[in-house]
Amino acid sequence: MAAGAVALASGSLFAVGAPAAPTTASTISIQPSMHTWLASAKAQPPTQAQCVSMFGVPCYRPAQLQAAYNEKPLFARGITGRGQTIVIVDAFGSPTIKSDLGTFDKQFGLPNPPSFRIIQPAGAVPPYNPSNSTMVSWAGETTLDVEWSHSIAPGASIVLAETPVAETEGTVGFPQIVEAENYVINHHIGDVISQSFAATEQTFPTPQSLLKLRSAYVNAFRHRVTVLAGSGDTGAASYSNAAGTLYYTHPAVNWPASDPLVTGVGGTQLQLTAAGQRTAPDRVWNDTYNTTVNQFIEGDNGPNPLATGGGTSAIFSRPPYQNGVRGVVGDRRGVPDISMSGACSGPVLNYWSFGGVTPGWYEVCGTSESGPLFAGIVALADQVAGHSLGLINPALYFLSAAHAPGLVDVTQGNNTVSFTQNGKSYTVPGFSARPGYDLASGVGTVNAALFVPELARAAGGHWHW
């Protein structure tokens, strides 16, 4: 059956249900979904063996993930993202992003992107301040997003849309992101937008305050632009305060990944050889109970919430494309939709030289990695289709139900997390991977050589709602 002719059951992507939980907080915080630590201040990046020796975990390079996701058959056919544009949206950006990408590309033998533009459509970004930890954090986030989306789609152009305000109180910062994204969409600047930030649904003052910020996603849907968002890095729990120091003690998910008009991307753990071959099946990313990882990220033995986000929305009802998995999601929107590498027990290498950090190679992890990786995959599918694919979620669930060979099921792991807060220990029960769709890995992960043409075909038509 042609995907474009599939009629979905009644429902609306624009409707919301009664909140499943009260939203009583008055502050929100956009959190870059990223963790990092310095791996080497030398010109050469460390080898995988050196990372294992220093940190007890490996570090991965572009060629390894390209091999792990079976991209080489696509590259051999000239499918590299050529003619497509990936848009990265981040607060502040990085003052050294172009030179850092150049160093990264030269080291790993990647071509320069055909075009790399930086725009500031929501207003001029203030001068970079290396003493401002928020700016430093967003510079790291920006570099991760750009370097790794480029690694997966080296032939795609990149547009970095920098915004001038980081969210600190209420909904400050989000309007600028919405403005920047609407500009990108209205001016046909890109085919896929990658967002690597998250805010817990329940921290918005009211559901209505969140819903007022959806205009860019509605706009993207109407203009057939794909929008992605990482599902978050705190497992089944999520931050409950603006400072990001406290967690809800019940399951919660993050927006915008939970928006039905956005594709939520979760994190998996890859175990790879130096050549990128798997030594075990991918599993749900959860380093909460990994003492080694806790020590160099949190400075203690843990447990700390270090896991992929996933669960059901407190704001949004089940969208029509999830009717086939109603037994898993119930009457709510479930996230994530799909997953890519994000584990801190298998991080990727980045090159950073912006002020406030020691210039060198960093190990980076989180769903801030997963989102840009999948943005690259979408750019490849856009090239195959010959046009942007728009909202791909209906196609993802269609392919999953059809057991498409390009979707690789993730059936191991969970996103249960534990932590100590105000002197008391908590465990927030999460969700386990299982055959088919689940609330820890979505529909699974991808074999790009098979998945890219499958997605291009399945999302290439116009779905009937």
C-alpha positions in Angstrom: 0.0 0.0 0.0 1.4 3.4 -0.9 2.2 5.3 2.3 0.8 8.5 0.9 -2.6 6.9 0.5 -2.9 5.6 4.1 -5.8 7.2 5.9 -5.3 7.6 9.7 -8.0 7.3 12.2 -9.8 10.4 13.3 -7.9 12.8 15.5 -5.9 16.0 15.3 -2.3 16.9 15.7 -3.4 20.3 16.9 -5.6 19.2 19.8 -4.6 18.7 23.4 -6.2 16.7 26.1 -6.8 17.5 29.7 -3.4 17.7 31.4 -2.5 14.4 33.1 -0.7 16.2 35.9 -1.0 19.7 37.4 1.3 22.4 36.1 2.0 24.5 39.2 5.6 25.6 38.7 6.2 29.2 37.6 9.7 28.8 36.0 11.1 26.8 33.2 14.6 26.1 32.0 15.7 25.3 28.5 18.3 22.6 29.1 20.9 21.7 26.5 20.7 17.9 26.5 24.4 17.4 26.6 27.2 16.1 28.9 30.9 16.6 28.3 34.4 16.2 29.6 37.9 17.1 28.2 39.5 14.1 26.5 42.7 15.7 25.1 44.2 19.1 24.8 46.6 17.8 22.1 46.1 18.5 18.4 45.3 14.8 17.8 42.1 13.3 19.2 42.5 10.3 21.5 42.1 6.8 20.1 39.3 4.6 21.4 41.8 2.6 23.4 43.2 5.8 25.0 39.7 6.9 26.0 39.0 3.5 27.6 42.3 3.7 29.4 41.7 7.3 30.7 37.9 7.2 31.4 36.8 3.6 31.3 34.6 4.3 28.3 35.3 4.4 24.6 35.1 7.5 22.4 33.7 7.4 18.9 34.7 9.1 15.6 32.6 9.9 12.6 33.7 6.9 10.5 32.6 4.6 13.3 29.1 5.9 13.5 28.9 6.1 9.7 29.8 2.4 9.7 27.5 1.5 12.6 24.5 3.1 10.8 25.6 1.5 7.5 25.9 4.8 5.6 28.7 3.7 3.3 26.4 2.1 0.6 24.5 5.4 0.4 27.7 7.5 0.1 28.9 5.2 -2.7 25.7 6.2 -4.6 26.3 9.9 -4.0 23.6 10.1 -1.3 25.4 12.4 1.2 22.7 15.1 1.8 23.7 17.0 -1.3 21.3 19.8 -2.2 19.7 19.7 1.3 20.1 22.1 4.2 20.1 21.2 7.9 19.1 24.1 10.3 20.6 24.1 13.8 18.9 26.3 16.3 20.8 27.3 19.5 21.0 30.1 21.9 24.1 32.3 21.5 25.9 29.9 19.2 29.7 29.7 19.3 32.3 32.3 18.2 34.6 29.6 16.9 32.2 27.3 15.3 33.5 27.7 11.7 37.1 27.1 12.6 36.2 24.3 15.0 34.3 22.6 12.3 37.2 23.0 10.0 39.6 21.4 12.5 37.1 18.5 13.0 36.6 18.0 9.3 40.4 18.0 8.6 41.1 15.6 11.4 38.5 13.1 10.3 38.8 13.5 6.6 35.3 15.0 6.1 34.6 17.5 3.3 33.6 21.0 4.2 29.9 21.5 4.0 28.9 23.0 0.6 27.7 26.1 2.5 27.7 27.0 6.2 25.8 30.2 7.1 25.2 31.8 10.5 22.0 33.9 10.9 20.5 35.8 13.8 16.9 36.2 12.8 15.6 37.0 16.3 18.0 39.8 16.9 21.7 40.4 17.4 23.4 37.9 19.8 25.3 39.7 22.6 29.1 39.5 22.5 30.5 36.2 23.7 31.5 36.2 27.3 33.8 33.2 28.3 33.0 33.9 32.0 29.3 33.3 31.3 28.8 29.6 32.0 25.5 29.7 30.1 27.1 31.0 27.0 29.9 28.5 27.3 27.4 25.6 27.6 25.5 26.8 24.5 28.8 27.1 22.6 29.5 23.4 23.4 25.9 22.5 22.4 26.2 24.4 19.1 29.5 22.7 18.2 28.1 19.2 19.0 25.1 19.9 16.8 27.0 21.2 13.8 29.9 18.7 13.8 27.8 15.6 14.2 24.9 16.5 11.9 27.6 17.2 9.3 29.3 13.8 10.1 26.1 11.9 9.1 25.2 14.1 6.1 28.6 15.5 4.9 27.1 16.8 1.6 24.4 18.8 3.2 24.6 22.6 3.8 24.3 23.9 7.3 22.5 27.0 8.6 23.1 27.9 12.3 20.3 30.1 13.6 21.6 31.7 16.7 19.1 33.3 19.2 20.0 36.2 21.6 18.3 35.1 24.8 18.8 32.0 26.9 15.8 31.0 28.9 16.0 31.9 32.6 12.5 32.6 33.9 9.0 32.0 32.8 9.0 31.7 29.1 11.8 34.1 28.4 14.0 32.8 25.5 11.4 30.5 23.9 9.7 33.3 21.9 13.1 34.1 20.3 13.5 30.5 19.3 10.0 30.4 17.9 10.7 33.7 16.0 14.0 32.3 14.6 12.3 29.0 13.5 9.4 30.8 11.8 11.9 33.0 9.9 13.7 29.9 8.7 10.5 28.2 7.6 8.9 31.3 6.0 12.1 32.0 4.0 12.5 28.3 2.9 16.0 28.2 4.4 16.2 24.6 5.4 14.6 21.1 5.0 15.1 19.8 8.6 15.4 21.7 11.9 17.4 20.1 14.7 16.7 21.3 18.3 18.9 19.9 21.1 17.2 21.6 24.1 14.4 20.6 26.4 12.0 21.9 29.1 9.9 19.7 31.3 6.2 20.1 30.4 5.1 20.6 34.0 7.4 23.5 34.6 5.5 25.8 32.2 3.2 28.1 34.2 0.1 26.7 32.5 -0.5 24.4 29.5 -1.7 27.4 27.6 1.7 29.1 28.0 3.3 26.2 26.3 0.7 26.0 23.6 1.2 29.6 22.7 4.8 28.7 21.6 3.8 26.1 19.0 3.4 28.4 16.0 6.8 27.4 14.5 5.8 23.7 14.6 2.4 24.4 13.0 4.2 26.5 10.4 6.7 23.7 9.8 3.9 21.2 9.3 2.2 23.3 6.7 5.5 24.0 4.8 6.7 20.3 5.0 9.8 21.1 7.1 10.9 18.3 9.5 11.4 19.3 13.1 13.4 17.2 15.5 14.1 17.4 19.3 16.0 15.4 21.7 13.9 13.6 24.3 16.1 14.7 27.3 18.9 13.2 29.4 17.2 12.5 32.8 15.4 9.3 32.0 11.8 9.0 33.2 12.3 11.9 35.5 12.8 15.5 34.4 14.0 18.7 35.9 11.5 20.4 38.2 13.3 23.8 38.7 14.8 26.4 36.5 18.3 25.8 37.8 18.2 22.1 36.7 19.2 20.9 40.2 16.0 19.2 41.2 13.9 16.5 39.6 10.3 15.5 39.6 9.8 12.3 41.7 7.2 11.0 39.2 7.5 10.4 35.4 7.6 13.5 33.2 8.6 14.2 29.7 10.1 17.2 27.9 8.8 19.6 25.3 9.3 20.2 22.4 10.1 16.5 21.9 6.6 15.7 23.2 4.9 18.0 20.6 2.9 15.8 18.1 4.3 18.0 15.3 7.9 17.3 16.3 9.9 14.0 16.0 11.2 13.1 19.5 14.7 11.5 19.3 15.8 9.3 22.2 19.3 8.0 23.0 20.8 4.5 22.6 24.0 2.9 23.8 26.3 1.6 21.0 29.1 -0.8 21.6 31.5 -0.5 18.7 34.9 -1.7 17.6 37.4 0.8 16.3 36.1 0.0 12.8 32.5 0.7 13.8 31.3 -2.9 14.0 28.8 -3.7 16.8 29.9 -6.0 19.5 26.4 -6.1 21.0 22.9 -5.0 20.0 22.0 -1.3 20.7 20.2 -0.8 24.0 18.4 2.0 25.7 20.8 4.6 27.0 20.9 4.5 30.8 24.1 5.3 32.7 22.2 6.2 35.9 23.8 3.3 37.8 27.2 3.3 35.9 29.7 4.3 38.6 32.4 5.1 36.1 30.3 7.5 34.1 28.8 9.1 37.3 32.3 9.9 38.5 33.5 11.9 35.6 30.1 13.6 34.8 28.7 14.2 38.3 31.8 13.8 40.5 30.3 11.1 42.6 29.4 7.4 42.5 25.7 8.1 41.8 23.1 7.1 41.1 22.2 10.2 39.1 19.6 10.5 36.3 21.7 9.9 33.2 19.4 8.3 30.7 17.3 8.9 27.7 14.0 10.7 28.2 10.7 8.9 27.4 7.2 8.5 28.6 3.8 10.1 28.0 2.8 13.7 27.7 0.9 15.6 30.3 -0.2 18.1 27.7 -0.9 16.4 24.4 -3.4 13.7 23.6 -2.4 10.7 21.5 -1.9 11.9 17.9 -3.5 9.8 15.1 -0.2 8.3 13.9 0.1 6.6 17.3 -3.3 5.0 17.2 -1.6 1.7 16.2 0.4 1.8 19.5 -2.5 2.9 21.7 -1.8 -0.2 23.9 1.6 1.4 24.8 0.7 5.1 25.0 -2.9 5.0 26.1 -4.7 8.2 25.3 -1.5 10.4 25.5 1.2 11.4 23.1 4.2 9.0 23.7 7.9 9.9 23.2 10.4 9.2 21.8 9.6 8.4 18.2 13.0 7.0 17.2 16.5 6.8 18.8 20.1 7.2 17.9 23.4 7.1 19.7 23.5 9.2 22.9 25.1 7.2 25.8 27.7 8.7 28.0 29.2 5.2 28.1 29.8 5.6 24.4 30.3 9.3 23.7 31.5 11.0 20.5 34.5 13.3 20.0 34.1 17.0 19.4 36.7 19.8 18.9 36.2 23.0 20.9 38.3 26.1 21.1 35.9 28.8 22.3 36.7 30.9 25.3 36.0 29.4 28.7 37.3 25.9 27.9 40.7 24.4 27.3 41.0 24.1 23.5 41.0 20.4 22.5 39.0 17.3 22.0 36.0 16.6 24.2 33.9 13.5 24.7 30.2 14.5 24.4 27.0 12.6 25.0 23.2 12.9 25.5 20.2 13.3 23.3 21.8 16.5 22.0 23.9 14.0 20.1 20.9 11.9 19.0 19.0 14.7 17.4 21.7 16.0 15.1 22.6 12.5 14.1 19.0 11.9 13.0 18.9 15.3 11.3 21.6 14.0 9.0 19.6 10.8 8.3 16.6 13.0 7.4 18.7 15.1 5.0 19.8 11.9 3.2 16.2 10.9 2.8 15.2 14.4 1.6 17.9 14.0 -1.1 16.5 10.6 -2.2 13.0 11.9 -2.3 14.0 15.1 -4.1 12.2 17.3 -1.7 11.7 17.9 2.1 9.6 15.3 3.8 7.9 17.4 6.5 6.4 15.7 9.5 7.8 12.1 9.3 6.1 10.6 12.3 3.2 9.0 10.4 5.8 7.4 8.1 7.9 6.1 11.1 4.9 4.3 12.6 3.8 3.0 9.2 7.2 1.6 8.7 7.3 0.1 12.2 3.9 -1.6 11.7 5.2 -2.9 8.4 8.3 -4.3 10.0 10.5 -2.3 7.5 14.0 -3.8 7.4 15.6 -0.4 7.8 14.2 0.0 11.3 16.3 -1.8 13.8 14.3 -2.8 16.9 15.8 -1.9 20.3 14.7 -4.5 22.8 17.1 -4.1 25.7 17.3 -1.6 28.5 15.0 0.9 30.3 15.0 4.5 31.4 14.3 4.0 35.1 16.4 6.5 37.2 17.3 7.0 40.9 18.7 9.9 42.8 19.0 11.5 46.2 17.2 14.8 46.7 16.9 16.8 49.9 18.4 14.0 51.8 15.9 11.4 50.5 16.4 8.7 47.9 14.0 8.3 45.0 13.5 5.9 42.1 11.3 7.0 39.2 10.1 3.9 37.4 10.6 4.2 33.7 9.8 2.2 30.6 11.5 -0.9 29.2 12.4 -1.7 25.7 10.3 -4.3 24.1 9.6 -5.7 20.6 8.0 -3.0 18.5 7.3 0.5 19.8 8.1 1.4 23.4 8.4 4.5 25.5 12.2 4.1 25.9 13.4 3.8 22.3 10.4 4.6 20.2 10.2 2.5 17.0 13.9 1.7 17.4 17.0 2.9 15.5 18.1 2.7 11.9 20.1 0.9 9.2 20.6 3.9 7.0 21.2 2.1 3.8 17.8 0.5 4.0 15.9 3.1 6.1 16.8 6.2 4.0 15.0 5.0 0.9 12.2 3.5 3.0 11.6 6.8 4.7 11.8 8.7 1.4 9.1 6.5 -0.1 6.9 6.4 3.0 7.0 10.1 3.8 7.1 11.3 0.2 3.3 11.3 -0.2 0.6 13.4 1.4 -1.0 11.7 4.4 -4.7 11.9 4.9 -5.7 12.8 8.5 
